[in-house]
Every structure is written in structure tokens, then in C-alpha cells.
């Protein structure tokens, strides 16, 4: 399973990514909404784990953007 993790806190992000990788998932970790928008435009993800309070583009704004290009989040 390929996942996108959007989390700006380094400790939380590293912990989530580590746990998901141990379970066999591939995790692309980005730290702000702008990077997340670019990543979703260029990659196919099975799921997106999203922090709502992000630098750059808010998590809710990102949800609106990715839904506009066909992701079901």
C-alpha cells in the first residue's frame, strides 16, 4: 500500500512513518500543504494521512484540492 503522510511535526511524522513501514506500507512523508498538493498531483496514493494545521496550505484546503482531481478523501 502506498500512503502519503502530511505532518509538519518531525517527531509525530517520524513515528507514524516508522510504524506504517513496519506494517509493510510505502510512505511518502511531506511536511506542508504545498508539498502535499504537488505530491498528490504526481503520485497515486491508496490513502492520505493528513494533519489539518499545516504551514503553507491548510489540511482542509488540501482536501478540497485533491478531491477536485479525483481523490476520495
Secondary structure per residue as TSV (DSSP state, phi and psi in degrees):
chain	resnum	aa	ss	phi	psi
A	1	X	-	360.0	133.7
A	2	X	E	-104.8	124.9
A	3	X	E	-121.9	150.4
A	4	X	E	-110.1	127.6
A	5	X	E	-108.9	125.7
A	6	X	E	-116.9	101.9
A	7	X	-	-150.5	125.8
A	8	X	-	-89.3	-16.3
A	9	X	-	-83.4	118.6
A	10	X	H	-60.4	-39.8
A	11	X	H	-69.6	-44.1
A	12	X	H	-65.2	-46.9
A	13	X	H	-59.0	-44.6
A	14	X	H	-65.3	-39.8
A	15	X	H	-65.2	-44.8
A	16	X	H	-62.7	-48.1
A	17	X	H	-60.5	-43.7
A	18	X	H	-60.5	-47.2
A	19	X	H	-63.0	-42.3
A	20	X	H	-67.4	-37.7
A	21	X	H	-66.5	-37.5
A	22	X	H	-62.3	-27.9
A	23	X	T	-86.7	1.3
A	24	X	T	98.8	5.6
A	25	X	-	-86.6	152.3
A	26	X	E	-93.7	127.5
A	27	X	E	-124.3	122.1
A	28	X	E	-99.1	115.6
A	29	X	E	-104.1	122.9
A	30	X	E	-121.5	157.4
A	31	X	S	-113.3	1.8
A	32	X	S	-151.1	165.1
A	33	X	H	-64.5	-34.8
A	34	X	H	-66.2	-43.0
A	35	X	H	-65.3	-36.8
A	36	X	H	-64.9	-41.7
A	37	X	H	-61.9	-44.1
A	38	X	H	-62.5	-44.3
A	39	X	H	-63.8	-39.8
A	40	X	H	-71.5	-24.8
A	41	X	H	-75.6	-22.9
A	42	X	H	-114.2	-2.3
A	43	X	S	-137.5	155.4
A	44	X	-	-102.7	125.3
A	45	X	-	-116.7	144.6
A	46	X	S	-76.5	-30.8
A	47	X	E	-158.4	156.2
A	48	X	E	-123.3	124.8
A	49	X	E	-98.3	118.8
A	50	X	E	-127.4	124.1
A	51	X	-	-79.9	135.8
A	52	X	S	-81.8	-26.8
A	53	X	S	-103.4	95.9
A	54	X	-	-123.1	153.1
A	55	X	S	-73.4	151.0
A	56	X	S	87.0	-90.4
A	57	X	S	-115.1	129.2
A	58	X	-	-66.6	158.3
A	59	X	H	-60.0	-40.0
A	60	X	H	-66.7	-37.5
A	61	X	H	-65.1	-39.3
A	62	X	H	-62.6	-41.8
A	63	X	H	-57.8	-45.8
A	64	X	H	-60.3	-41.5
A	65	X	H	-65.3	-46.9
A	66	X	H	-73.2	-29.5
A	67	X	H	-65.3	-33.6
A	68	X	H	-65.5	-22.6
A	69	X	T	-105.2	11.8
A	70	X	T	107.0	-5.1
A	71	X	-	-73.1	142.5
A	72	X	-	-103.4	91.2
A	73	X	-	-117.0	360.0
